[in-house]
Amino acid sequence: MSAIADRPGSAIDIEALRKQLAHGGEMWRSLDEIAGAADFRRFVEAEFPAIAERLPAKPNRRTLLKLMGASLSLAGLAACSRAENIVPYVRQPEILVPGKPVYYATTLSSDGFGIGAIVESHEGRPTKIEGNPDHPASRGATDAVMQAAVLTLFDPDRSRTPLKDGQPASYGDFLKDIAALVSRWTASQGEGGALLVEATTSPTLAAQLGALRTRYPRLKLYRHDPLAMPAAMEASRALFGSALTPIYRFDRADAIVSLDADFLGEGPGRLAYARDFAARRRVRDPSDRMSRLYAVESTPTITGAAADHRLAIKPSDVEAVAAGLNAALTGQTGASGSIDQALMTVLVDDLKAAGRDALVIAGAQQSAFVHAVALAANAKLGALGNTVELIEAPDALSVDGDLGALREAIGDGAVDAVVALGTNPLHTAPANLDMRKAFSGLNLLVHHGLYRDETAFLAHWHVPAAHELESWSDIRAYDGSTSLVQPLIKPLYDGKSAHQLLAVLGGGFEADPLSLIRQHWTQLDDDAWRKALRDGVMADSAAKPVSVTVPPDLAGLKPAKAGNGIDIRFVADPWLRDGRFANASWLQELPRPLTKIVWGNAALVSPATAERLKIGNGEVVNVASNGADVDAPAWIVPGHPDETITLSFGFGRKVGSVAALSQGYDAFPLRRGSEWFATGAAIAPRKNSMRVITTQHHQAMEGRAIVRYASLDAFRQNPDFVRKNAPPAPTESLYPDWPYDQEAWAMAIDLSACTGCMACVSACQAENNIAAVGPEECERGHEMHWLRVDRYYAGPVDAPETFFQPVPCMHCEKAPCEVVCPVNATVHTHDGLNAQVYNRCIGTRYCSQNCPYKVRRFNFLDHQSLDKDDAGPEQGVHNPNVSVRSRGVMEKCTYCVQRISAKRIQAQIENRDIADGEVVTACQQACPTQAIAFGDRNKKDAKVVREKSAPQNYALLEELNTRPRTTYLGKISNPNGKLAKPGEATDG
């Protein structure tokens, strides 16, 4: 996808845009697009905007010859590389066949919860993450952060040696100092000592912490989780007297009301929830039914984008809406808060009609009152036990307090030695705690972490942590299911797991990582242990639902008064989270689903707020709250609630070579405690601007029917709505017809199921060795992703509908790229792929210019060195089945041809045909909602053939007669006819 930096400093006439879009129906990608800004038109019209602007309007002969000569020279250099020496195995492992990967089941951590994974390993080197289909939290899917686990494993910036007062030291010296600490704690029963842990659901870790507190009765345990969302447990304690957490069954729900819950993008159950949600909205026949989603949200999310009805309100108004919902369901008189009374009436009617198949879900960041209302509503509707169940919280841990309590204990002199496991409070602590000052007064601060981060540099001792792909451990999923974590590789830098460090504090200086886990699971014999490792999840380990009765008065929980002024909505960056993944280049360069911003963050505001403040995209605003302030570039987001500003965590870090490249601000200084929104903030425009790099301008629709959509009622009236107003596809062509005697590969993408989560883009990058190019190249439009997910809007600026469309190579039958290549580098294969032969390519880029879909990427620079002397540990992440490209060649989606070839070889060995579903592309495998179908079009019973036979199937730009192998199923939504106009088929 071509990425550009949005031009800051020019405020947009929002009122004019409202009038322009008043008639509805028109689709658009950005505010600059519908405004028809001159800069935007220039960007769209130029193939490579940054180059177009830097070249003279009419280059002379000398300039052209220079460029042609440079292109030819680079093309020749790209074909040459130095020979490398290799060393064979002295004694080859029995299970290892060179060139054939081995797959292992393990579990990755997501905010302390487990998500099952299958890891592909080549000669002992993990290279690719896939979801474990047998694990309840992944169902075979992954997300972008999981895909980047192999990248962080081989990160050259990882901590490589223990540090004592900032200087390299040996682990033996560390053990000597800890032995003295253990002796002191043994004598004093742990007085003056404290452990600081992050979110965890590990049963072994919980048992170790309990054993340490038994050994040292005066030892204190504190928990610091900057992304903690404790409101659900607070509500359950108030209502039921114990810490319970809800589990949702979206596959059973007919009517769903989300009270600021981004269940498709956030939370440990997001992959499973996305799968279940999409399953209830998959329509192929006019007789099929769909669930209906009402979303009330305080910042734009992918859940709100998937909703049939969406209401954007200030964060402080969500409690009032919850109170109005509670009153309507219980027959009380009361206002509906910030929600229109007609919407509230229809919403409640839908819930009552659904009964036990209704579902009200509260946002994890919302207050205990909102959670209590959601539980009471589900109980009133009879949904408890059906669409929602309550279980004992998997992450419940008995602690002595949070980071604020630790700060007080240090200030009072009650704690003088702290061991911090995995946390980085010097970056993530609320500014009012001043943890730097508190930690500076300690006699001993031990930090255990993957990087030499802000806290590590202050610590007396820093111990490198083992990566989760190097560790033995165990962990629980969102539903309580227990999984084992097994290492795929020996620790690269002799890192230690948290279990090992806790064992050392208990006097076990020679503890073996595996034995620490086996000791906790003594009930598993060798066969059961091996089965748990092989399956990736322990059988029947999910938590059992708890039967509860909701008290009629919500246990006295009351809504808070709505705040005045501007609200701040804090969110975790979807990829970097609290900043722990800031050094992962894949995640920095992956566009955010809605804003498409890369390599930085911005302060998100609504068009009306920007209009009031007279600010444009990229203009710096000062945001002040509770005595602190930060400067951040503004970014106008259609559909954002008015008088609200969204600030994201994860940026502003300078520790790590990749993290230091990114732009952005640190939002933690504005936060107080564990709050997720603040009221009474002040915003003041500055006179300067900052660079914000976004991918949202390019690949504009230009008035063509690219995204096609309709309501469920309209689909029932006109099942082939995608043909309405679309130009007819030509039937004749000058291009040759290709015979397909064997396979004919094809793909279908369901736009109703796509949530824009970007997992497919990240999986494609990991599978195909796609380079990250950095912020400067992204600004020029040179990023290398083979697959992009375009985001479109339709409707008014203040409350538009949102659409996502993944766009890989179309693999056209009549490919316009093939006929223009002067060296036959882009060719048509026997099975219908549009292939790219790298060692023929000389970089003319004619194919890219002739591609109407703009899905080809030119490798301008050597982003991945092939020189063995320059190669670092990051080279270990490469998939050996895919060539690593040097500069000067054109790259594109190949339908994962390496996977096709592997299955074809296997089928030939076994003298059979390739079975349907046997070949799975990387994007298809990662997709949580199964929006992508892939297979052999020649097999009439193949799933991809069934998808393409759906009445809403269409080809992109089919009027061009390219006859693409990749087609789309138009998006179908299910709005309530009492609120919307009767659904008419619509196309973009």
N, C-alpha and C positions, 0 to 999 in steps of 0.2 A: 504494500500500500504506500503510495507516495505521501510523505508527511511534510508538513510545512510549519513554520512558526507563524502563528497568527499575528497580524500587524497590530501592535498596540497603539493606543493613543487617539483613536477615533471613535467617539461615542456614536451609537446607532440610534436613529429616530424610531423608538419603540412604537409610538402611537401610529406612525405611518405604516409600520409593519402590521399592526393589528387591523388596520383598515384594508390592507392588501390581502390579508388572509381571511377576511370576514365571510367570504363566500364558501370557504371550506373546500376540501377535496385535494388541494394542491399539496404535493410532498416536497420537503426541503431538508437539507442536512445541517445548515448553520444559519445564523442570523445574517451574516455577510452575504450568503447566497441569495436569500429572498430580498435583501436590500439592494442587490445588484451592484455591490461595491466594485469600483474599478479595480482595486487590488485583487479581489476575488476572481473577477473575470480574467484578469491576466494570469492568475495562478492556474485556472482551469484550462486556459487555452495553450499553456506551455506544457510540453511533455515533461520537462525537468525544470521546474520554476527557477531554482537558484542559479542554474547554469544559464538559462535564458536571460536572466536579468544581468548577469555579469558579462555576457558577450555583447559586443556592439550590435546595434540594430542591423547594420549592413557590414558584416565582416569582410575585410579585404582579402585578396588572394593569399598574401603572406600568412594571415591568421588561419585561413582554412588549411593551408599546407602544414602549418605547425600542428594543428589538431589531428589531421589525418596521419601525419608521421608519428605522433605520440600514440595514437590508437594502434597502429601497426606494430610499433615497438613493444607496447605492453602486451599485445596478443602473442608475439613471439616469445617474450619472456615468460608468459604464463604457462607455456608448454614445457619449460625446462625446470628440473629440480635435481638437487644433489642426491647421490646414492646414500643409503643408510645401512648400517650394519645391524644384524639381529642375532640374538643368542637363543638357541633352542633349549627346550627343557632337558635337564640332565636326567630326571626321572618324572615322566609325565603322569599326572593324576589319572586314576583309572576312569573317572566319569568324564574327563575332559577330551573332547574331540576338537582339534583346532578348527576354528571357523564356525563351529556350531555353538550357539549360545545355550546357557543353562539358566533356568528360571527358578527363583526362590520366592516363597511367600514371606512377607514381613508386614510390619505395621508402621506407618508414619504418624507423627504427632501433629495435631492441628489445635492450637490453643489449649494443649493439655489432653485432648481427646484423641483416640486412635481412629485411623482410617486405613483399611486394609489395602495392601499393595502387592503386586507381583513385579519383581525386579529382574530385568534381563541382564545377564552377566556374560561377558566375553573374556575367556581365559582369566577368570578371577577379577575382572574389572567391570563393575556395574555401570551400565550405560543408559538404561531407559526404564522409566517407571510406568507401570500400568495398574489399573484398579483390579482388586481381587473380586471376581464375581461372586464368591461365596461369603464375602464379608458384608455385614448389614449396613455399614456406613458408606461403602463405596459402590457396591453392586456392579463392579467391573469398570467404573468410571474414575476419572481423576480430575483435578483442577490444576491451575497454572502453578501454584506453589508446590504441589506434589511433583510436577514435572521437573521443577528446578532443583529437586533434592540432589540429583547427581551433579549438578553444577556447583552447589555449595560444598559437596563432598570434595571435589577437586579444586576448590578455590585456593589460589596461591597465597591469598591474604589471611588464611586461617592461622590461628596461633600454633606455633611449632615447638615451643619450649617453655618450661616453667619460668616465671619471672619473679625475682625477689627484689622488691623496691625498684622495679622497673628494669632490672638487669637480668640477663640470662643466668639460670641456675639449674642444678640437677634435681631430678625428682627425689633422689636420696636425701639431699639437703632439706627438701620440703618435708619428707617423712620424719626427719630428726626434729624439726620445729614442731610438727604436729604431735610427735611423741611427748614432747614437753607439755603441750597443751592438754593432751589426754591425761597426763599425770596430774596436772593442776585441776582439771575438771573432776577427776576421780576423787581428789582430796576435798574439793569444795562442793561436790555433787552438781557440778556444772554451773555454779554461780558466776554471773558476769558474762556467760556465754549465750549466744543466740544463733539460730539458723534462719536464713532468709531463703525461702523457696518460691518457685513460680507455680503456675497452675499445673496440676498433675492428676492423673487418674491411675497411676501405676500401683497395683496392689503390693508389690514388693517394696517399692519406695515408701508407701504408707506404713508397712510393717517395720521397715528399718527406722523410720522416724519415731514410731511408737517404742521400739526397743531402746533407742537413744534416750528418749525422755524417761524411760524406766531406769536406765543406767545412771542418768544424770537428772535427778528430780527437779533441780532448779534451772535446768536449761530451758530457754525460751524458744518458741517456734513462731515465726512470723511469715506471712504470705504476701507477696507482691505480684500482682497480675495486672498490668496496666490496661488490659482488655477485658477485665473481669466484668461480668454482668450479673450481679448478685440479686437483682430484684425478684426473680422468679422464686428463689429460695427464701427470700424475706417474706414474700407473700404466702408461701406454703407454711412457713413457721407460724405466721400470724393466723392462718386459717386452720391448719391441721396439727400444729405443734411439732412438726418434723421437717427436715430439708428434703423436699421432693422436687422433681423436675418433670415437665410434661413431655410426652412423646406423641407426635402427630401422625395421623394416617390420612394423607391427602388422597390416597387411592379410594377411600370410602366417602369422601366429602363431595356433596352436591353444591352447597353454598358456603363460601369461605369469606370471612371478614378479617382483614389484617389490620391491626392497630399498630402501625409503624413497625411491622415485622418484615425484614428482608430475608425470608426463609429460603429463597432461592440462591442467595449470595453469601449469607453469613450463617455462622453456627456450625457445630460439629456434625449435624445431620443434613447439611445442605445438599449433598449429592443424592442421598436417598430421597429426600423430600422433592428434589427436582424431578427425579425419575417417577415418583408416584403422582406428582402434580401433572406432569405431561401425559401420563397414562390415562388420566380422566378427561383429557382434552384432545385426544387423537381422533379426528373425524375423517372417515373415508367414504361414508355413505350418508345421504340425507336423513336416514333414520337414526343415525348415531346421536348420542347425547353428549353434553359437555358440562363440566362443572362451571361455576361462575365465581369470580373473585372480585371482591370490593377491597380496595387498598386505600387506607388513610395513612399518609406518610409525611414525615417532616424533612425529608431530603430525597431527591430522585434516586431510585434503585432499580435493579433489573426486575425485582418483584413487582414494583409499581408499573414498570413497562409492560409486564405480562398481564396486568389486571384488566378486567372488562370495564370497571369503573374506578377511577383514581381521584382522590382528593388530596391536594397539597395544603398542609396547614403548618403553623408554627409548632415547634416541639412542645412549648408550654401549653398549647391548646389540646393536646392529645388526651389529657386527663378529662377535660370537659366533654370531649366526644365520647369517651368511655363512660362517663357518668350519664350522658344522655342515652347511650345504648342500654345501660343497665336499667334506667328508668323506663324506657320503652318496652323492654322485655318483661319487666315486673309489673307493668301497668301503673307505674307512678306518674305523677305529673312533674314535668321538669323540662328544661330547655335541652336542646340537642347539642349545645356547645357551638363549635365553629362549623358544624355540618348543616347543610340545607335540610329543612324539615321534610321536603319531598323525598330527598335521597334517604334520610333516616327511615321514613315510613316504608319505602320500597325495600330497603335493606332488611329491616326487621321482618317484613312479610316473607321475604325469601328465606330467612333463617327459620322462621316458624314452619314454613311449608316443608323445608328439608328435615326438620325435627332432629332425630338422632344422627342424621347424615349431614348436619350443619357443623361448622367449625369456626370458632372465634379464636384467633391467635394474637397474643400480645408480643410486641417487640422486645427482644432481650434487653435493650438499653432503656426500656421504659420503666416507670416507677412500679412499686409494689401494688399500688392501687389499681393500675391498669391491668396487671397480671391477675389480681383478685377479681376484677370485673370479668375478664376473659374466662376464668375458671367458673365463676357463678353463671355466666351466660351459657357455657357448655353444659353445666349441670341442669340449668333450667330447660334447655332444649333436649335433654336426654342423650347428649353426645359423649358424656364421660363414659369410658369403657368401650366406645366405638371409634369415633374419629380422634379422640384424645385420651391418653392414658397417663397415669402418674406413677413414677418409679422413684426409688431411692436415688438421690443425686450421686452419679458416679464420681464427681469431683469433690464431694464433701470431705473436708479435712479439718480436724480439730486443731485450731491454732490459737495463739495468745493475742493475735491482733494483726493489723495490716502494717504498711510501711509507716503510716503516721504514728502508730503505737510504738514501733521500733525507734522512730526519731525521738519520741518522748522518753523512752527508756534510756537511750544513749545520753540525752540531755540531763536526765536525773542521775546519771552515773550508775544505773542498775545494769548496764551492758557495756562491756569494754572489749569484747571479742566477737566478731561476726563472721560467719561462713556463709557466703552468698552462692547459691547453686543456680547457675543459668540466668539469673536476672541481671538487668543493667539499669539499676535505679538512678544512676547519675544522668541518664538520658530520659528515662520514662517517668521519673517522679514528678508530681506536681511541684510547681516552682515555689510554693509557699513553704515546703518542707525543708528546702536547702540541705539536701542530703550530702553535698560535698563538705559542707561545714561539719555536719554530724559525723561522717565517716573519718574526717581528718582528725577527730579527737579520739579515735579508737586506738587501743594498744595493738590490736591485731585485726586486719581485714583480709580474709581469704576469698578470692574470687575464682569461680570455676565457670568457664565459658568457652565457646567455639572461637571467639575472636578476642583480640586485645582491644576491647572496647573502652568506652569512657570510664566505666567502673574499674576495669582491669588496670588502667594506668595509675589509678589512685591506690590500688590495693597493695598491701605489704607482700602478699603472695598471689600470683595468678597461675592457675593450673589449666592447661589446655583440655578442653572437653573432647570426648570422642563423638564423632558425628553419629546420627541415628542409623546410618548405614554401616557403621563400624561397631555397633553396640549390641549387647544382650540386655533385654529388658522385657517388660510387659506393660500393657496399657488397656484401658477400657474405652469402648466406643460410646456414642451418644445414648444408646439404649442399654448400656451396661455390659454388653458382650465383651469378653476378655480375649485378647490376642497376645501372642508372643512377638517380640522384636528380636530378630536374629541378624547378625552382622553379615554383610556381603563381602567384606574385605577387612584385612587386618588394619588396625588404626594406622593411618599414614604417618602421623606425627606423635605416636605413642600417647594419644589422648586417653583420658580416664573418664569412665562413666560416672554419673551421679551415685550409682550404687557403690562403686569402688570407693568414692570419697567418703560416703557415709560409713562404710565398713572401716575405713582408716580411723575415722573419729570414734568408732567403737572399739578400737584396738586391733582390728584385723588388717595388719599392714601388708599381708601377702595374699589378700583375698583374690580369688579367681572370678572374673566377671560372670562366666557361665554358672559356676557353682552357687553364686549369690542368688540367681534366679531359680535354679533347681531346688535350692534349700527351701524356698517359699512354697514350691509346688510339689511337696513330697507325696501328695496323693496321686500324682501321675507317675505310673510306671514307665519303663522305657518305650513300650509300644504306644502308650497314650501320649507321651511327650513328643515322639516323632510324628504322630498323627496331628497333634496341635501345631507343630511346626509346618508340616506339609500343607495342612488346610488353611493355615493363616488365621484361624479363629477356633476357640475352644467350643465344642458342641454344647448346646443347651446352657450357655453361660449368660444369656441376656437376663436382665433384671425382671422380676415378676411384677406385674401391675399391683398397685396398692389401692384398696377400696377406701374411698373417703366420702364425707358428707360436707358440703359447703355450708357454713353458717349463714343465716339469712341476712345478717347486717354487715357482711364482709369483714367481720372481726374488728370493727371499728376503724378500718382504713378509710381515709377521706382524701379527696383530691386537693391538691395545693392550689392556691390562688394563681391565676394566670399572670405572668410577668408583663411588665411594660417595656417598651422600647424594642430593641433588636435582640433576637435570640441567636445564640451560637449553637450549632449542632456539630458535635465532634463525631468523627467516623474514623475507623481504622482503614488505612489504604488497603484495597482488596488484595494486593500482591505483597507489599512490604510489611503489612500488619503494623506492629508497633515500631518498626525500623530494624528488626532482627534480620530481615532479608534484603537490606539496602545494598549489600555488596553483590547481589545477583544481577548480572547484566540482562539476562533474559527477562526478569521481572521489571527492571527499570524501563526496558524498551517495549514492554507489552502495553498497548493502549488500554486505558481504563474504559470499561464498557460504554459509559454514557458520554463522557467528555472527550474521549480519545486522546487524552493528554499523556505524554511520555516524558521520562527523565525530569520529573518535577511535579509539584502540586500547585494548586491555586485556591483562592477563596471563592467559593461558588455562591452566586447571588441570582435572584430572579430578574427578569427583564424590567419589571416595575421598580424594583429597588435600585437597579442600575440607572434607570431613567430618573428617579428621584435624586440620586447622588451625582448624576451627570458623569458617569464613568463608563469606560469602554473596556473591552477585553485587554488584559495585560497591564492596565493602569494600576499602580500600587495604591492600596488602601491600608490605613492603620486601624487595626482592630484592638480595642481596649476593653478589658473586663477585669474586675476585682483587683485593680491596682497594677495590672500587668498589660503589656501590649506587644503586638507583633506586626510587622509589615509583610504584606502578601499581595501578589498580583490578583486582580479580580478576574473572574471568568463568568460570563452570563450563561445560565443554563435554563432553557425553556422548561416550564413545568416546575421550577423550583418555588417553594413557598415564599411569599413576600415577607419583608422585614425579618429575614432569617439569613444567616451566613453559615455555610458549611465549611469547616476546617478539618483537614485530614492529618492523622499521625503518620509517622514512618519516614519523614524527610527531615532535612536540616542537619543530617549527620555528615561529619567530615572524617570519620575513622573508616579506612578502607579505600583502596584506589578507585573502585567503581562508585562507591557511595559519594566520594568527593566530587565526581563528575556531575552529579545531578544538581539541578536547581531546586529551589523550594524553601519553605519555611518550616520551623519546628513549632507545632501547635501545643506541645505539652506545657510550656510556660503559662498559658492562659487557663489551664485546667485546675480545678480544685478538687482534691480527693479523687473519687472514682466516678465523678459526674460525667454524663454524656451530653448534657446541654446546659447552657448557662443563659440567664436572662439579664436584661439591662445593659447589654453591650453597646459600645459606641463605635461608629465607623467614620473615619475621616479620610477623604481622598488626599493623596500626596500629589506632587507635581511631576513625578517621574514614572517610568514604566519599566517592566521586567519582561524578559523573554519567556513565553509559554509555548512549548512545542506541542502541536496537536496534529492528528491525522484526519480531522473531520471535514476538511474542505474538498479534498480531491475525490474523484470518481462520482461527481455529481450526476443526478438523474437526467438533467437537461431536458425535462419534459417527457421522457420516455417511460413506458410502462415496465419498470424494473421490479418494484415491490408491488404485489397485487394482493388485495385483502378484501374481506367481506365479513358481515355478521353471520351467525349461524342461521338466522331466519332467511337472510338473503341467499345463503348457500342452498338451503332447502328449496327455495323458489327457483333458483338458477344454479345448479351444481357446477356448471362450467363457466362460472362468473369470470374466471381468468381470461376468457376470450373477449369479454366486453371491452370495446374501444381499443383493443390491441390490434396492430396491423397483422394481416394474414401472413403466414409463412409461405415463401415461394416453394414451388414443387420441382422446379428445374434448376440445374446448375451446370456451369462450365467445368467445375472441378470433377475429377474422376471419382467413380464409385469404388469403394474398397470391399473386397470379399473377406468375410470372417468365418473361416472354416472351423476354427477352434473356439476361443473365447472372444467375447465382445464386452469389455468392461464398461460399466456405467455407474452413475451415482445419482441419488435423489435426496434432496434436502427439504425437510418439512419446516417451513417458516413458522407454523403454529407452535412447534415444539422448541425452536431455538430461543434461548433466553439471553443470548449475547454474553455468556459467561467467559468467553475467550479461551476455554480449555483446549479447543481444537487448534487454535493458533499456537499455543505453547507446546502442545504435543507434536505438532508438525515441525516446530523448530528443534525439539529434542531428537526426534527420529531422523531428521534429514541434515543434521550438522549445519544448520543455518546460523550464520554469524550474527552477533550483535555488533552494531556499527558505531554506537555512541551518539551523544546528543548533537554534536556538530554535523554529522552526516545525516541524522534524522531531520535536522533543520533544513538541510538541502533536499530532502525527499529521497534519500538513498537507502532507506532501511530495506532489509532483505526478506521479510516474511513472505513465504510462498502463499499464504492464505490470509485473507483479511476478513473482518466482519464489519460490514458497513452498517451505520446507524442512521435511520431516517426518522423524520418527524412528519406528521400530518395534522392539520388543524391550527387552532389559534396559538399564538406565541406563548401565552400564559398557561395554557393547559392543553398541550398537544398530545396526540397518540404517538407512541414510540415503536419503531420496527427495527429488527435486526436481520441482516442477510449475509451469511458466509459466502465468500466468493473465492473459490480456488480456480485453477485452470479448468476451462470448460471441456478440454479434450475434444475439439470440434471434429466432426466428420469431414467437413469442408473447411479446413483450417487455413485462414488467410496468412498465418505466420509461416507456413511451410513453403509457399511458392515464392517468397521474397528472399529467402536466405541464399546468398550467393555461393556458400560452401556446403550446402546440404547438412547443416548442423541441426536443424529442426526437421524431424522426419516422422512419418506415420508408421506405426508398428502393425504387425499382423493381427494384434488383438485390440486395435483401436486407440492406442495411446498416442498422444502427441509428444514424442520424446525429444530430448535435447542432448546432443552429443557434444560433451564439453571440449574434447580435444580437437574438434573441428571449428569451434566457434572462434571468430576473429573479432567479435565485438562491434559489428556494424550497427546493431540494435534495430535493424529493419523490422525484425519480427515483432519487437515491442511496439513500434510505431504502427504496425499493421494489425495489432491485436485490439479489437473493439472493447475487450473486457479489462484491459490494463492489468494483467495478472503475471506479467513477466518482470523479473528483477535483474538488473545488470550489476555485476560485482565490480564496482569501481576501484576498490582498494583491496590490499592484502590484509583482510581482517583476521585471518587464521594462518599463522606462519607455518610453512612446511619445512622450515630449517630445523634440523634436530638440535642445533646449538642454541636456538632461541626458544625451543619448545619448553613449556613449563608443565606443571601438573594438570592445568586446565585442558591439555590435549587428551587426557584420559577419558573425557566425557564423550568423545566422538564415537559414533556408530561405525564400526568397521565395514558394514555392508553398504555404506553410502560414501562416495568419494568426497573428500574435503577440497573445496574449490578455491583456487587462487584467483587473483584479479583478472579481469578482462573477459569473463564469460557470462552468458545469459543463463539465469536460473529460473526454475518454475516448478509447480506441483507436478508430480509424476504418478499420482494415484498410488504412491508407495510401491513403485515397481519392484523394489528389492523384496518386499513381502510377497508380491505376486510370483516372482521368480522362485522363491523358496518353496512355496506351496506347489508350484508347477513341477519342480524337481521331485518333491516328495510324492506327488501323484504319479509321476512317470515311473519312479522306482517301484511303486505299489501297483502299477499297471491299471490305473483307474482315472476317472475324470475328477477334476477339482470340484469338491462339493460346494453347494450353496452355503454361504456364510463362513467358508473356510479361510478366505482371504479377507482380512479386516484392515482397513487403512488406519493410520495413527489418529487422524481426526475423528473417525468413526468410533474407534475404541475408547477415546477419552470422553466423548460426549455424554454428559449425565442424563440427558433426556432422550437419547437414542434418536436424535433428529436426522441423522445421516444414515442412509442405506446404500450399500455398495455390493455389486455382484456382477455376474455374467448375464448380459442381456439376452443371450441365446437360449438360456434355460427359462422356459416359459413359466415354471413354477417358482422362480427365484423371487426373493423378497423385493429386490429392486424393480423387478418387472411389475409386481403387484402395486408398488408405490407409484410407478410411472403410469399405471392404468387408472389411478384415481382421477376423478373428474376435474380436480383443481390443479393438476400437474401442468406446468408450462415451462418453456425454455426461455432463457434470458436473451433478449434482443433477437428473437427467432426470425424477425423480419429481415435480418441480414443474411439469412440462409447459410449460416455457419453450421447448423445442425449439431449443437453441443451435446456431448454425452452426459454432462451434468445438468439436471433439471431441478425445478423447485415445485413444491406444493404451496399454493397460496395460503396466506395466513387467514385463519378463521377465529373470530372471537365470539363471545356470548354475552353481549350487553343486554340489559333488561329493557324491553320495549317500552316500559312505562317511563323510562328516563331518557332514552335516546329516540331519535327519529326512527321510523321503521327501517330496518337494515336494508340498504341498497348496495348492490355489488359495487365495489370501488377499486380503482387501480391507481397506482402512483405514476 
